[in-house]
Amino acid sequence: MIVLGIDPGSRKTGYAVIETRRSGEEILAYGTVKLTDLSNIPDKLVRIFGRIGALLDEFRISTVAVEAGYYGKNAQSAYKLGYARSAVVLAAALKQIEVVEYSPRKVKQAVTGNGNASKSQVKYMVRNLLHLDGEVPISEDEADACAIAICHVQNSDRSGRTYRSWKEFVDKNKRRIVRRSAGGRVR
């Protein structure tokens, strides 16, 4: 399974391509779509759409995982973030690739064990989980994109199916669940 994690933004959009392997997750590519040199929203959306489309063409992406919108006090910021997310979703939809969303809190919980973790804690854990050498530069936006991809991997089985709860997993995988007796023998 290859997952494209996206941390959308109107000034910078972080991305990370993560592949799941038996030995764990491996990072294939990561970077930032820089938008600060552009002044109007349509040009920013074209740049985001183009870069995400290129990544979708370069790698055999099975799922695009996007951080769900954070709605603070500033409505203008929320609109701009929504535009950036829409460019990503459209790029994936046109290639018929599944898009899933995770809240910032769920992403932090997945990589650090704490839904209120700081950006530096997320970055530290991403470096450890993906075995990134301390010399390898990674921005907060890129680390967040990695964390979003890791969150998706942790919330899906190896085939790429996602589950919203343990109950849903059990219900859909009854044949795969093996009961063991107290003596450790399979029944």
Secondary structure as UniProt FT lines:
FT   STRAND          2..7
FT   STRAND          12..21
FT   TURN            22..23
FT   STRAND          24..34
FT   TURN            36..37
FT   HELIX           41..58
FT   STRAND          63..67
FT   HELIX           75..94
FT   TURN            95..96
FT   STRAND          98..102
FT   HELIX           104..112
FT   TURN            115..116
FT   HELIX           119..129
FT   TURN            130..131
FT   TURN            134..135
FT   HELIX           140..154
FT   TURN            158..159
FT   HELIX           166..172
FT   HELIX           174..176
FT   TURN            182..183
//
